[in-house]
C-alpha cells in the first residue's frame, strides 16, 4: 500500500508504523504515524466527538 | 489563553431572529444554509464570544485553506427534530474531513459557522491536541439524538 508522506508516495513496508488513540467521555480518537529513519513523514488522526454543548431554553411564568 | 467549548452567544440571539437555516422549510429558509468548519490552534482563544468566523488563531499549513472546509452533507445538517423528551437537536450529516494537510502546530478546536449568513458563528467544539503531517484529519460526528446530537436545545 502506498502512503502519502512528506517525501511523496512511499511503500508502507519501507516505513515504521505507529498507532495509538484515546477514548474518554469527550472523544474517541485514533491516529497513525509513519516514520522513515526516525523522521515523522506522515500522521493522520480521526476524532469522533462524543459530547457537545447544549443550549437550555427557558419560558418564564408570566405574572409570577 | 485557551479555547472553550460553547454554543456561541450571538448564535442564540440569531436563532430567535430566525437567521440560521439548518433545514429547509418556512418563509425565511426555502433551502438550508451552507456551513463550514475551521480549525484553531490550542493557543487560540475561541469561545462563546465569537460572533463570526475569524482567522485569528486559525491553523495554517500545506493543504489547509483559510476558513476550513465545507460541511459536505446534502443538506449539511440532519433535519432538526425533537426527541421523546423536550430536546430539539441536529448534527452535521457527514464527517468533516481535511484531506492531505500538514498542520504541525498543535490544534484542539473546530468552529462551525454559517457561510450563507455572512459567516456567523454557530458553535465551538474541543478535542485533544492534534498535529497532522501529510495526512488526513477526520472529525466524525456524534450520534444524532437528544442526548448526543452536536447541537441540542434542551
Backbone of each chain as ProteinMPNN parsed JSONL, in Angstrom:
{"seq_chain_A": "XXXXXXXXXXXXXXXXXXXXXXXXXXXXXXXXXXXXXXXXXXXXXXXXXXXXXXXXXXXXXXXX", "coords_chain_A": {"N_chain_A": [[0.834, -1.186, 0.0], [0.486, 2.208, -0.781], [1.656, 5.129, 0.864], [0.893, 8.447, 1.619], [3.351, 10.808, 2.095], [5.668, 13.186, 3.552], [7.657, 13.067, 1.771], [6.616, 12.342, -0.571], [4.702, 9.757, -2.302], [5.039, 6.678, -0.673], [6.03, 3.27, -0.28], [4.373, 1.314, 2.083], [5.723, -0.708, 3.452], [8.296, 0.148, 3.699], [8.361, 1.843, 5.773], [8.243, 2.783, 9.261], [5.615, 1.976, 11.314], [3.34, 3.463, 13.574], [0.694, 3.355, 15.889], [-2.075, 4.695, 17.753], [-4.236, 5.98, 20.35], [-6.995, 7.613, 22.047], [-9.648, 7.306, 24.397], [-12.205, 8.78, 25.825], [-14.618, 10.57, 27.875], [-15.249, 12.663, 26.232], [-14.333, 12.273, 23.621], [-13.4, 9.903, 21.034], [-10.459, 8.902, 19.789], [-8.249, 8.047, 17.179], [-4.979, 7.524, 15.879], [-2.454, 7.452, 13.34], [0.922, 7.015, 12.609], [3.7, 7.332, 10.42], [7.114, 6.647, 10.096], [10.322, 7.419, 8.798], [13.44, 6.317, 9.05], [13.358, 7.337, 11.619], [12.346, 9.85, 11.252], [9.383, 11.739, 11.242], [7.044, 11.248, 8.795], [4.477, 11.016, 8.049], [1.321, 11.674, 9.466], [-1.868, 10.941, 10.508], [-5.134, 11.591, 11.846], [-8.12, 10.622, 13.527], [-10.927, 11.822, 14.863], [-13.653, 11.173, 16.872], [-16.36, 12.864, 17.923], [-17.936, 13.049, 21.084], [-19.314, 14.517, 22.921], [-21.172, 17.483, 23.342], [-21.956, 21.02, 23.431], [-24.913, 21.891, 25.077], [-27.879, 23.862, 24.656], [-29.897, 25.665, 26.765], [-33.29, 26.253, 26.977], [-35.613, 28.56, 28.276], [-38.87, 29.216, 29.393], [-40.394, 31.693, 30.918], [-42.597, 32.075, 33.725], [-45.541, 34.043, 33.547], [-46.356, 36.936, 35.301], [-45.803, 35.9, 37.795]], "CA_chain_A": [[0.0, 0.0, 0.0], [1.24, 3.457, -0.844], [1.329, 6.092, 1.899], [1.263, 9.836, 1.345], [4.309, 11.272, 3.09], [6.314, 14.456, 3.231], [8.619, 12.792, 0.705], [5.85, 11.784, -1.68], [4.118, 8.45, -2.043], [6.042, 5.671, -0.322], [5.507, 1.955, 0.035], [4.209, 1.186, 3.54], [6.695, -1.657, 4.014], [9.562, 0.848, 3.908], [8.181, 2.797, 6.856], [7.905, 2.286, 10.601], [4.238, 2.403, 11.596], [2.916, 3.541, 14.971], [-0.711, 3.732, 16.04], [-2.481, 4.948, 19.121], [-5.516, 6.658, 20.456], [-7.564, 7.886, 23.36], [-11.099, 7.134, 24.458], [-12.68, 9.341, 27.082], [-16.033, 10.969, 27.8], [-15.433, 13.714, 25.23], [-13.96, 11.895, 22.257], [-12.662, 8.675, 20.752], [-9.502, 9.333, 18.773], [-7.191, 7.135, 16.759], [-4.014, 8.167, 14.999], [-1.436, 6.592, 12.755], [2.131, 7.719, 12.179], [4.742, 6.584, 9.696], [8.426, 7.281, 10.214], [11.395, 6.932, 7.927], [14.695, 6.6, 9.748], [13.059, 8.134, 12.799], [11.698, 11.12, 10.89], [7.943, 11.654, 11.011], [6.729, 11.613, 7.406], [3.018, 11.006, 7.882], [0.478, 11.483, 10.652], [-3.29, 11.197, 10.324], [-5.906, 11.384, 13.067], [-9.574, 10.517, 13.35], [-11.581, 12.155, 16.129], [-15.107, 11.06, 16.943], [-16.848, 13.691, 19.026], [-18.974, 12.387, 21.883], [-20.001, 15.426, 23.824], [-21.319, 18.786, 22.724], [-22.631, 21.963, 24.321], [-26.366, 22.01, 24.918], [-28.422, 25.183, 24.943], [-31.088, 25.468, 27.586], [-34.32, 27.249, 26.75], [-36.475, 28.802, 29.439], [-40.079, 30.017, 29.205], [-40.683, 32.167, 32.28], [-44.01, 32.257, 34.085], [-45.972, 35.444, 33.46], [-47.084, 37.478, 36.436], [-45.351, 35.158, 38.951]], "C_chain_A": [[0.876, 1.246, 0.0], [0.728, 4.443, 0.203], [1.779, 7.476, 1.441], [2.193, 10.318, 2.458], [4.869, 12.635, 2.67], [7.335, 14.294, 2.107], [7.933, 12.194, -0.524], [5.267, 10.426, -1.309], [5.218, 7.434, -1.767], [5.351, 4.355, 0.017], [5.497, 1.776, 1.556], [5.293, 0.311, 4.163], [8.049, -1.007, 4.288], [9.537, 1.719, 5.152], [7.905, 2.087, 8.175], [6.538, 2.854, 10.967], [3.973, 2.405, 13.095], [1.451, 3.948, 14.994], [-1.022, 3.979, 17.505], [-3.822, 5.621, 19.154], [-5.897, 6.921, 21.888], [-9.066, 7.665, 23.275], [-11.539, 7.644, 25.821], [-14.114, 9.84, 26.903], [-16.297, 11.997, 26.708], [-15.223, 13.238, 23.795], [-13.377, 10.48, 22.207], [-11.757, 8.996, 19.574], [-8.51, 8.222, 18.461], [-6.238, 7.897, 15.847], [-3.037, 7.124, 14.464], [-0.266, 7.46, 12.29], [3.009, 6.771, 11.378], [6.038, 7.365, 9.79], [9.407, 6.61, 9.266], [12.714, 7.32, 8.576], [14.486, 7.494, 10.956], [12.359, 9.446, 12.519], [10.214, 10.903, 10.629], [7.624, 12.121, 9.592], [5.228, 11.565, 7.122], [2.354, 10.872, 9.244], [-0.948, 11.858, 10.283], [-3.999, 10.93, 11.639], [-7.38, 11.385, 12.739], [-10.215, 10.712, 14.716], [-13.086, 11.947, 15.977], [-15.578, 11.824, 18.167], [-17.967, 12.956, 19.758], [-19.873, 13.376, 22.611], [-20.064, 16.801, 23.186], [-22.063, 19.722, 23.671], [-24.126, 22.005, 24.046], [-26.782, 23.435, 25.25], [-29.733, 24.975, 25.682], [-32.077, 26.596, 27.338], [-35.228, 27.374, 27.975], [-37.669, 29.632, 29.01], [-40.553, 30.43, 30.599], [-42.179, 32.33, 32.504], [-44.367, 33.737, 34.042], [-46.73, 35.826, 34.736], [-46.778, 36.854, 37.771], [-45.778, 35.713, 40.261]], "O_chain_A": [[1.884, 1.314, 0.703], [-0.479, 4.576, 0.405], [2.891, 7.654, 0.943], [1.845, 10.238, 3.637], [4.579, 13.148, 1.589], [7.819, 15.284, 1.557], [8.582, 11.62, -1.398], [5.329, 10.002, -0.156], [6.194, 7.333, -2.511], [4.234, 4.337, 0.534], [6.491, 2.053, 2.228], [5.729, 0.569, 5.285], [8.86, -1.557, 5.032], [10.563, 2.272, 5.548], [7.409, 0.961, 8.21], [6.331, 4.067, 10.933], [4.338, 1.464, 13.8], [1.022, 4.791, 14.206], [-0.301, 3.515, 18.388], [-4.468, 5.811, 18.124], [-5.21, 6.506, 22.821], [-9.672, 7.818, 22.215], [-11.276, 7.015, 26.845], [-14.747, 9.557, 25.886], [-17.443, 12.185, 26.299], [-15.858, 13.74, 22.868], [-12.924, 9.942, 23.218], [-12.234, 9.322, 18.487], [-8.002, 7.548, 19.358], [-6.65, 8.808, 15.13], [-2.831, 6.068, 15.061], [-0.455, 8.501, 11.66], [3.049, 5.568, 11.632], [6.065, 8.58, 9.592], [9.327, 5.415, 8.981], [13.064, 8.498, 8.646], [15.343, 8.317, 11.28], [11.837, 10.086, 13.432], [9.83, 9.999, 9.887], [7.907, 13.264, 9.234], [4.772, 12.022, 6.074], [2.769, 10.061, 10.072], [-1.204, 12.961, 9.802], [-3.528, 10.137, 12.455], [-7.833, 12.05, 11.807], [-10.067, 9.879, 15.611], [-13.708, 12.486, 15.062], [-15.242, 11.48, 19.3], [-18.827, 12.327, 19.141], [-21.042, 13.098, 22.877], [-19.102, 17.235, 22.553], [-22.724, 19.268, 24.605], [-24.547, 22.141, 22.898], [-26.121, 24.124, 26.027], [-30.577, 24.188, 25.253], [-31.73, 27.769, 27.477], [-35.556, 26.377, 28.618], [-37.506, 30.648, 28.334], [-41.054, 29.604, 31.361], [-42.926, 32.679, 31.589], [-43.576, 34.583, 34.458], [-47.63, 35.112, 35.177], [-47.392, 37.204, 38.779], [-45.444, 35.155, 41.306]]}, "seq_chain_B": "XXXXXXXXXXXXXXXXXXXXXXXXXXXXXXXXXXXXXXXXXXXXXXXXXXXXXXXXXXXXXXXXXXXXXXXXXXXXXXXXXXXXXXXXXXXXXXXXXXXXXXXXXXXXXXXXXXXXXXXXXXXXXXXXXXXXXXXXXXXXXXXXXXXXXXXXXX", "coords_chain_B": {"N_chain_B": [[-3.935, 31.739, 26.887], [-7.017, 30.014, 26.043], [-9.013, 27.7, 24.174], [-12.568, 27.357, 24.353], [-15.221, 25.153, 24.734], [-18.385, 25.715, 23.343], [-21.73, 26.892, 22.658], [-22.183, 29.523, 20.541], [-22.848, 32.771, 21.807], [-23.971, 34.829, 20.29], [-25.15, 33.3, 18.349], [-27.337, 32.205, 19.658], [-28.987, 34.42, 19.916], [-29.394, 34.928, 17.24], [-30.821, 32.687, 16.494], [-33.281, 33.22, 17.677], [-33.999, 35.307, 16.091], [-34.386, 34.117, 13.713], [-32.318, 33.641, 11.866], [-30.626, 31.517, 11.042], [-30.647, 28.698, 8.895], [-31.002, 25.534, 9.329], [-32.393, 23.446, 8.368], [-34.498, 22.877, 5.51], [-37.358, 24.826, 4.691], [-40.193, 26.815, 5.635], [-40.854, 30.367, 5.636], [-38.543, 31.96, 5.779], [-36.444, 30.391, 5.043], [-36.202, 28.809, 2.382], [-34.481, 26.998, 1.376], [-31.89, 25.01, 2.866], [-29.182, 26.483, 4.732], [-25.604, 26.877, 4.017], [-22.751, 25.538, 5.635], [-19.547, 25.866, 7.307], [-16.391, 24.594, 8.555], [-13.811, 25.443, 10.649], [-10.461, 25.083, 11.826], [-8.686, 25.534, 14.929], [-5.781, 26.713, 16.635], [-4.302, 25.293, 19.568], [-3.394, 27.25, 21.21], [-5.074, 29.356, 20.752], [-7.885, 31.624, 21.309], [-10.883, 30.807, 21.313], [-14.307, 30.89, 21.557], [-17.533, 31.197, 23.242], [-17.905, 33.866, 22.818], [-17.256, 34.502, 20.249], [-18.513, 35.874, 17.288], [-18.557, 35.734, 14.544], [-16.893, 33.857, 11.924], [-13.394, 33.794, 12.393], [-10.06, 34.475, 11.378], [-8.14, 34.679, 13.195], [-5.947, 32.982, 15.179], [-6.424, 30.692, 13.797], [-5.536, 27.528, 12.328], [-2.719, 26.909, 10.165], [-1.161, 25.784, 7.189], [0.266, 23.448, 4.82], [-2.041, 22.496, 2.359], [-4.244, 23.281, 3.773], [-6.909, 25.502, 3.714], [-7.628, 28.858, 4.462], [-10.372, 29.43, 6.539], [-11.292, 26.912, 6.474], [-13.152, 23.922, 5.784], [-16.01, 23.034, 3.735], [-19.066, 21.841, 5.119], [-20.184, 18.719, 4.124], [-22.555, 17.408, 3.708], [-25.84, 16.83, 2.308], [-28.761, 18.034, 2.833], [-26.431, 20.115, 4.785], [-26.887, 19.572, 7.459], [-28.546, 17.134, 9.483], [-32.032, 16.978, 9.387], [-33.457, 19.178, 11.702], [-34.962, 18.038, 14.695], [-37.305, 16.872, 17.206], [-36.907, 15.093, 20.251], [-38.044, 12.307, 22.289], [-38.238, 13.502, 24.69], [-38.131, 16.922, 25.742], [-36.193, 17.949, 24.145], [-34.704, 19.517, 21.345], [-32.805, 18.85, 18.415], [-29.874, 18.622, 16.288], [-27.407, 17.494, 13.917], [-24.382, 17.564, 12.025], [-24.56, 16.132, 8.758], [-22.533, 14.599, 7.645], [-19.154, 13.365, 8.213], [-16.467, 15.642, 9.011], [-13.846, 16.472, 6.973], [-10.43, 16.957, 6.493], [-8.33, 16.827, 4.022], [-5.184, 15.501, 3.196], [-3.289, 17.326, 4.567], [-0.887, 19.417, 6.237], [-0.311, 20.179, 9.397], [1.453, 21.427, 11.693], [1.584, 22.711, 14.104], [0.134, 22.404, 17.259], [-3.367, 21.774, 17.474], [-6.736, 22.077, 18.68], [-9.439, 22.472, 18.321], [-12.556, 23.15, 16.732], [-14.437, 25.427, 14.866], [-17.742, 25.856, 13.945], [-19.485, 27.429, 11.412], [-21.829, 29.628, 9.716], [-21.804, 29.886, 6.432], [-23.505, 30.849, 4.553], [-24.86, 32.858, 5.815], [-23.249, 35.295, 6.166], [-20.973, 34.277, 7.428], [-21.591, 33.767, 10.109], [-21.004, 32.762, 13.439], [-21.552, 29.543, 14.888], [-20.968, 27.364, 16.745], [-18.468, 26.086, 19.03], [-16.18, 23.497, 19.298], [-14.3, 21.155, 21.165], [-11.369, 19.012, 21.25], [-8.817, 16.551, 21.928], [-5.354, 17.628, 21.782], [-3.915, 17.843, 18.532], [-1.722, 17.065, 15.799], [-0.993, 17.109, 12.306], [0.605, 15.425, 9.691], [1.251, 15.515, 6.414], [-1.14, 14.171, 6.05], [-4.504, 13.036, 6.83], [-7.127, 14.65, 8.514], [-9.851, 13.757, 10.334], [-13.071, 14.465, 11.472], [-15.478, 12.902, 13.11], [-18.947, 12.843, 13.579], [-21.061, 12.915, 16.538], [-23.641, 10.558, 17.555], [-26.801, 11.317, 16.251], [-28.972, 12.302, 18.343], [-31.199, 13.02, 21.134], [-29.578, 13.213, 23.328], [-26.956, 13.199, 22.498], [-26.613, 14.611, 20.132], [-25.016, 17.049, 18.029], [-25.761, 19.756, 18.188], [-27.939, 20.88, 20.57], [-31.034, 21.863, 21.896], [-32.228, 22.146, 24.935]], "CA_chain_B": [[-5.385, 31.662, 26.658], [-7.436, 28.665, 25.665], [-10.317, 27.584, 23.526], [-13.611, 26.873, 25.257], [-16.363, 24.589, 24.005], [-19.579, 26.521, 23.616], [-22.61, 27.38, 21.613], [-21.872, 30.954, 20.543], [-23.938, 33.578, 22.357], [-24.635, 35.523, 19.174], [-25.966, 32.295, 17.657], [-28.606, 32.075, 20.379], [-29.795, 35.581, 19.517], [-29.742, 34.768, 15.821], [-31.889, 31.691, 16.413], [-34.542, 33.917, 17.989], [-34.298, 36.188, 14.962], [-34.623, 33.298, 12.521], [-31.238, 33.866, 10.899], [-29.98, 30.299, 10.55], [-31.496, 27.669, 8.31], [-30.361, 24.21, 9.384], [-33.182, 22.599, 7.495], [-35.294, 23.633, 4.547], [-38.757, 24.988, 5.052], [-40.524, 28.067, 6.28], [-40.714, 31.522, 4.738], [-37.214, 32.562, 5.803], [-35.416, 29.466, 4.556], [-36.736, 27.862, 1.417], [-33.475, 25.934, 1.309], [-30.994, 25.042, 4.019], [-27.939, 27.229, 4.57], [-24.354, 26.128, 3.938], [-21.921, 25.758, 6.81], [-18.152, 25.497, 7.176], [-15.725, 24.22, 9.794], [-12.423, 25.905, 10.691], [-9.679, 24.543, 12.95], [-7.964, 26.559, 15.686], [-4.632, 26.3, 17.416], [-4.517, 25.121, 21.003], [-3.047, 28.527, 21.845], [-6.054, 30.386, 20.386], [-8.973, 31.901, 22.25], [-12.111, 30.683, 20.539], [-15.295, 30.549, 22.586], [-18.911, 31.671, 23.046], [-17.909, 35.286, 22.463], [-17.065, 34.675, 18.806], [-19.783, 36.143, 16.596], [-18.385, 35.309, 13.149], [-15.618, 33.194, 11.675], [-12.211, 34.643, 12.455], [-8.805, 33.811, 11.021], [-7.233, 34.826, 14.333], [-5.735, 31.718, 15.881], [-6.727, 29.544, 12.935], [-4.376, 26.758, 11.9], [-2.242, 27.156, 8.811], [-0.223, 24.771, 6.74], [0.049, 22.925, 3.472], [-3.295, 21.804, 2.102], [-5.35, 23.86, 4.544], [-7.349, 26.796, 3.213], [-8.241, 29.705, 5.484], [-11.826, 29.261, 6.554], [-11.583, 25.496, 6.658], [-13.822, 23.155, 4.728], [-17.468, 22.995, 3.737], [-19.757, 20.624, 5.533], [-20.421, 18.117, 2.814], [-23.833, 16.714, 3.577], [-26.825, 17.463, 1.433], [-28.16, 19.281, 3.304], [-25.279, 19.973, 5.676], [-27.31, 19.07, 8.775], [-29.721, 16.275, 9.55], [-33.178, 17.843, 9.665], [-33.712, 19.347, 13.139], [-36.142, 17.307, 15.142], [-37.472, 16.802, 18.656], [-36.871, 13.736, 20.759], [-39.159, 11.898, 23.134], [-38.326, 14.495, 25.755], [-38.372, 18.265, 25.196], [-34.972, 18.396, 23.482], [-34.601, 19.583, 19.886], [-31.4, 18.588, 18.127], [-29.42, 18.363, 14.918], [-25.991, 17.113, 13.812], [-23.97, 17.513, 10.613], [-24.897, 14.886, 8.071], [-21.342, 13.811, 7.306], [-17.907, 13.706, 8.899], [-15.727, 16.793, 8.482], [-12.581, 15.859, 6.584], [-9.362, 17.81, 5.952], [-7.566, 15.801, 3.318], [-3.788, 15.76, 2.842], [-2.853, 18.595, 5.139], [0.207, 19.386, 7.203], [-0.602, 21.159, 10.447], [2.474, 20.983, 12.637], [1.366, 23.335, 15.406], [-0.992, 21.7, 17.878], [-4.702, 22.371, 17.419], [-7.671, 21.297, 19.508], [-10.725, 23.165, 18.311], [-13.211, 23.43, 15.46], [-15.588, 26.335, 14.903], [-18.695, 25.682, 12.86], [-20.118, 28.716, 11.131], [-22.808, 29.635, 8.626], [-21.211, 30.64, 5.33], [-24.592, 31.516, 3.827], [-25.267, 34.032, 6.589], [-22.112, 36.183, 6.472], [-20.016, 33.569, 8.282], [-21.967, 33.874, 11.521], [-20.539, 31.622, 14.234], [-22.575, 28.673, 15.479], [-20.518, 26.677, 17.948], [-17.052, 25.761, 19.161], [-16.067, 22.147, 19.854], [-12.916, 20.829, 21.511], [-10.878, 17.632, 21.26], [-7.435, 16.536, 22.374], [-4.38, 18.234, 20.866], [-3.533, 17.055, 17.366], [-0.957, 17.59, 14.669], [-1.148, 16.254, 11.135], [1.739, 15.532, 8.775], [0.941, 14.902, 5.112], [-2.178, 13.192, 6.334], [-5.905, 13.448, 6.826], [-7.765, 14.821, 9.818], [-11.279, 13.483, 10.197], [-13.934, 14.667, 12.636], [-16.738, 12.175, 12.954], [-19.959, 13.445, 14.444], [-21.731, 12.003, 17.478], [-24.961, 10.071, 17.171], [-27.789, 12.404, 16.238], [-30.162, 12.068, 19.17], [-31.459, 14.103, 22.08], [-28.538, 13.298, 24.361], [-25.619, 13.273, 21.919], [-26.578, 15.443, 18.933], [-23.987, 18.092, 18.15], [-26.439, 20.957, 18.695], [-29.16, 20.48, 21.271], [-31.752, 22.855, 22.701], [-32.839, 21.291, 25.965]], "C_chain_B": [[-5.732, 30.25, 26.188], [-8.774, 28.731, 24.94], [-11.322, 27.011, 24.528], [-14.796, 26.38, 24.443], [-17.631, 25.36, 24.349], [-20.47, 26.623, 22.397], [-22.466, 28.901, 21.653], [-23.095, 31.767, 20.989], [-24.7, 34.301, 21.254], [-25.544, 34.571, 18.414], [-27.326, 32.142, 18.331], [-29.552, 33.232, 20.003], [-30.289, 35.398, 18.084], [-30.801, 33.682, 15.615], [-33.239, 32.345, 16.671], [-34.968, 34.822, 16.834], [-34.457, 35.417, 13.647], [-33.556, 33.419, 11.455], [-30.769, 32.565, 10.247], [-30.996, 29.29, 10.021], [-30.775, 26.337, 8.314], [-31.102, 23.211, 8.501], [-33.969, 23.474, 6.539], [-36.727, 23.748, 5.045], [-38.997, 26.292, 5.772], [-40.232, 29.235, 5.37], [-39.301, 32.092, 4.685], [-36.155, 31.67, 5.158], [-36.037, 28.428, 3.629], [-35.775, 26.706, 1.209], [-32.54, 26.092, 2.494], [-29.744, 25.855, 3.702], [-26.751, 26.277, 4.427], [-23.452, 26.521, 5.11], [-20.49, 25.307, 6.535], [-17.567, 25.191, 8.547], [-14.254, 24.612, 9.709], [-11.744, 25.379, 11.95], [-8.869, 25.654, 13.614], [-6.854, 25.948, 16.537], [-5.005, 26.146, 18.882], [-4.27, 26.43, 21.746], [-4.069, 29.626, 21.571], [-7.08, 30.592, 21.492], [-10.266, 31.951, 21.446], [-13.187, 30.18, 21.492], [-16.667, 31.149, 22.248], [-18.973, 33.118, 22.587], [-17.683, 35.524, 20.977], [-18.417, 34.856, 18.121], [-19.751, 35.721, 15.131], [-17.072, 34.533, 13.047], [-14.491, 34.211, 11.789], [-10.983, 33.825, 12.058], [-7.795, 33.922, 12.156], [-7.136, 33.503, 15.085], [-6.034, 30.494, 15.048], [-5.447, 28.808, 12.549], [-3.938, 27.225, 10.513], [-1.236, 26.073, 8.45], [-0.604, 24.262, 5.368], [-1.275, 22.196, 3.387], [-4.493, 22.36, 2.839], [-5.656, 25.249, 4.01], [-8.0, 27.579, 4.343], [-9.765, 29.624, 5.387], [-12.244, 27.813, 6.682], [-12.298, 24.868, 5.485], [-15.331, 23.286, 4.852], [-17.956, 21.722, 4.426], [-20.341, 20.011, 4.262], [-21.73, 17.358, 2.696], [-24.749, 17.435, 2.608], [-28.223, 17.152, 1.967], [-27.047, 19.017, 4.318], [-25.646, 19.33, 7.007], [-28.491, 18.125, 8.608], [-30.891, 17.157, 9.988], [-33.429, 17.95, 11.166], [-35.013, 18.664, 13.532], [-36.211, 17.348, 16.657], [-37.494, 15.346, 19.08], [-38.11, 13.424, 21.584], [-39.328, 12.838, 24.316], [-38.569, 15.853, 25.106], [-37.196, 18.769, 24.381], [-35.12, 18.395, 21.961], [-33.125, 19.468, 19.529], [-31.152, 18.438, 16.631], [-27.905, 18.132, 14.94], [-25.606, 17.167, 12.332], [-24.19, 16.128, 10.003], [-23.686, 13.976, 7.878], [-20.165, 14.213, 8.189], [-17.274, 14.917, 8.233], [-14.303, 16.313, 8.221], [-11.631, 16.9, 5.981], [-8.346, 16.845, 5.335], [-6.183, 16.308, 2.924], [-3.366, 17.164, 3.271], [-1.631, 18.351, 6.012], [-0.009, 20.544, 8.168], [0.29, 20.796, 11.628], [2.37, 21.646, 14.004], [0.085, 22.78, 16.0], [-2.296, 22.492, 17.783], [-5.663, 21.479, 18.185], [-9.111, 21.776, 19.403], [-11.253, 23.309, 16.887], [-14.362, 24.403, 15.711], [-16.46, 26.039, 13.691], [-19.408, 27.012, 12.65], [-20.934, 28.65, 9.849], [-22.284, 30.507, 7.487], [-22.284, 31.316, 4.476], [-24.961, 32.834, 4.495], [-24.046, 34.807, 7.085], [-21.15, 35.581, 7.488], [-20.32, 33.704, 9.773], [-21.602, 32.59, 12.266], [-21.715, 30.859, 14.825], [-22.074, 28.107, 16.806], [-19.036, 26.357, 17.851], [-16.948, 24.41, 19.867], [-14.595, 21.794, 20.046], [-12.654, 19.328, 21.396], [-9.433, 17.694, 21.729], [-6.496, 17.118, 21.332], [-4.004, 17.278, 19.737], [-2.529, 17.811, 16.516], [-1.144, 16.604, 13.52], [0.039, 16.497, 10.211], [1.413, 14.782, 7.491], [-0.154, 13.856, 5.251], [-3.564, 13.806, 6.328], [-6.411, 13.564, 8.26], [-9.267, 14.688, 9.616], [-11.985, 13.719, 11.528], [-15.248, 13.954, 12.359], [-17.725, 12.671, 14.002], [-20.549, 12.424, 15.413], [-23.056, 11.526, 16.901], [-25.971, 11.213, 17.258], [-29.015, 11.986, 17.048], [-30.225, 13.137, 20.258], [-30.43, 14.198, 23.204], [-27.148, 13.507, 23.787], [-25.517, 14.212, 20.718], [-25.636, 16.632, 19.106], [-24.572, 19.406, 18.652], [-27.763, 20.531, 19.303], [-29.743, 21.669, 22.023], [-32.606, 22.061, 23.671], [-34.023, 21.991, 26.6]], "O_chain_B": [[-4.855, 29.414, 25.968], [-9.545, 29.681, 25.08], [-10.951, 26.27, 25.438], [-15.312, 27.087, 23.578], [-17.908, 25.621, 25.519], [-20.025, 26.463, 21.26], [-22.618, 29.5, 22.717], [-24.225, 31.481, 20.594], [-25.928, 34.374, 21.283], [-26.584, 34.977, 17.896], [-28.344, 31.97, 17.66], [-30.75, 33.034, 19.803], [-31.445, 35.678, 17.766], [-31.587, 33.751, 14.67], [-34.218, 32.066, 15.978], [-36.157, 35.067, 16.632], [-34.642, 36.021, 12.591], [-33.852, 33.312, 10.265], [-30.542, 32.52, 9.038], [-32.05, 29.064, 10.616], [-30.014, 26.042, 7.393], [-30.518, 22.269, 7.965], [-34.087, 24.682, 6.746], [-37.232, 22.864, 5.737], [-38.108, 26.815, 6.443], [-39.446, 29.111, 4.431], [-38.896, 32.647, 3.664], [-35.089, 32.149, 4.772], [-36.354, 27.313, 4.045], [-36.183, 25.585, 0.907], [-32.414, 27.179, 3.058], [-29.301, 25.911, 2.555], [-26.851, 25.074, 4.668], [-23.404, 27.682, 5.515], [-20.243, 24.482, 5.655], [-18.175, 25.493, 9.574], [-13.537, 24.17, 8.812], [-12.371, 25.248, 13.001], [-8.424, 26.593, 12.953], [-6.972, 24.845, 17.072], [-5.926, 26.802, 19.369], [-4.871, 26.682, 22.79], [-3.941, 30.726, 22.11], [-7.135, 29.844, 22.468], [-10.679, 33.006, 20.967], [-13.003, 29.162, 22.158], [-16.919, 31.553, 21.113], [-19.98, 33.551, 22.027], [-17.896, 36.636, 20.493], [-19.347, 34.083, 18.348], [-20.784, 35.392, 14.547], [-16.251, 34.552, 13.964], [-14.619, 35.349, 11.337], [-10.886, 32.638, 12.366], [-6.718, 33.329, 12.092], [-8.14, 32.978, 15.566], [-5.913, 29.37, 15.535], [-4.384, 29.423, 12.456], [-4.705, 27.857, 9.786], [-0.553, 25.524, 9.314], [-1.657, 24.601, 4.827], [-1.596, 21.372, 4.244], [-5.629, 21.967, 2.573], [-4.757, 26.077, 3.872], [-8.818, 27.043, 5.091], [-10.352, 29.734, 4.31], [-13.405, 27.513, 6.963], [-12.075, 25.238, 4.333], [-15.862, 23.603, 5.917], [-17.332, 20.666, 4.322], [-20.92, 20.712, 3.432], [-21.983, 16.725, 1.671], [-24.441, 18.535, 2.149], [-28.811, 16.133, 1.606], [-26.756, 17.872, 4.666], [-24.833, 18.633, 7.615], [-29.321, 18.292, 7.715], [-30.735, 17.995, 10.876], [-33.597, 16.932, 11.838], [-36.012, 18.705, 12.814], [-35.278, 17.809, 17.315], [-38.019, 14.482, 18.378], [-39.088, 14.172, 21.58], [-40.417, 12.96, 24.876], [-39.154, 15.922, 24.025], [-37.204, 19.926, 23.961], [-35.589, 17.426, 21.365], [-32.275, 19.949, 20.279], [-32.056, 18.173, 15.838], [-27.219, 18.535, 15.88], [-26.428, 16.846, 11.473], [-24.022, 15.102, 10.662], [-23.794, 12.751, 7.939], [-20.181, 15.265, 8.827], [-17.505, 15.189, 7.055], [-13.632, 15.813, 9.124], [-12.004, 17.632, 5.064], [-7.612, 16.15, 6.037], [-6.039, 17.407, 2.388], [-3.123, 18.048, 2.449], [-1.378, 17.234, 6.463], [0.096, 21.716, 7.805], [-0.071, 19.964, 12.46], [2.998, 21.193, 14.961], [-0.936, 22.696, 15.318], [-2.324, 23.706, 17.983], [-5.436, 20.277, 18.325], [-9.917, 21.516, 20.296], [-10.49, 23.558, 15.954], [-15.153, 24.229, 16.638], [-15.977, 25.978, 12.561], [-19.875, 27.637, 13.602], [-20.763, 27.758, 9.018], [-22.321, 31.734, 7.577], [-21.986, 32.264, 3.75], [-25.326, 33.802, 3.827], [-23.843, 34.951, 8.29], [-20.58, 36.296, 8.312], [-19.407, 33.751, 10.597], [-21.855, 31.484, 11.789], [-22.73, 31.44, 15.21], [-22.673, 28.338, 17.856], [-18.436, 26.355, 16.776], [-17.561, 24.207, 20.915], [-13.755, 22.096, 19.199], [-13.567, 18.504, 21.439], [-8.886, 18.783, 21.909], [-6.799, 17.106, 20.139], [-3.804, 16.082, 19.948], [-2.493, 19.041, 16.517], [-1.416, 15.422, 13.733], [0.431, 17.641, 9.979], [1.313, 13.555, 7.489], [-0.093, 12.789, 4.64], [-3.767, 14.936, 5.883], [-6.16, 12.7, 9.101], [-9.87, 15.416, 8.827], [-11.55, 13.233, 12.572], [-16.023, 14.353, 11.489], [-17.371, 12.888, 15.161], [-20.539, 11.223, 15.147], [-23.525, 12.036, 15.883], [-25.984, 11.974, 18.225], [-29.962, 11.402, 16.52], [-29.399, 14.049, 20.291], [-30.423, 15.175, 23.952], [-26.246, 13.943, 24.502], [-24.406, 14.572, 20.328], [-25.484, 17.154, 20.21], [-23.945, 20.096, 19.456], [-28.596, 19.906, 18.647], [-29.02, 22.394, 22.706], [-33.57, 21.399, 23.287], [-34.667, 21.433, 27.488]]}, "name": "protein", "num_of_chains": 2, "seq": "XXXXXXXXXXXXXXXXXXXXXXXXXXXXXXXXXXXXXXXXXXXXXXXXXXXXXXXXXXXXXXXXXXXXXXXXXXXXXXXXXXXXXXXXXXXXXXXXXXXXXXXXXXXXXXXXXXXXXXXXXXXXXXXXXXXXXXXXXXXXXXXXXXXXXXXXXXXXXXXXXXXXXXXXXXXXXXXXXXXXXXXXXXXXXXXXXXXXXXXXXXXXXXXXXXXXXXXXXX"}
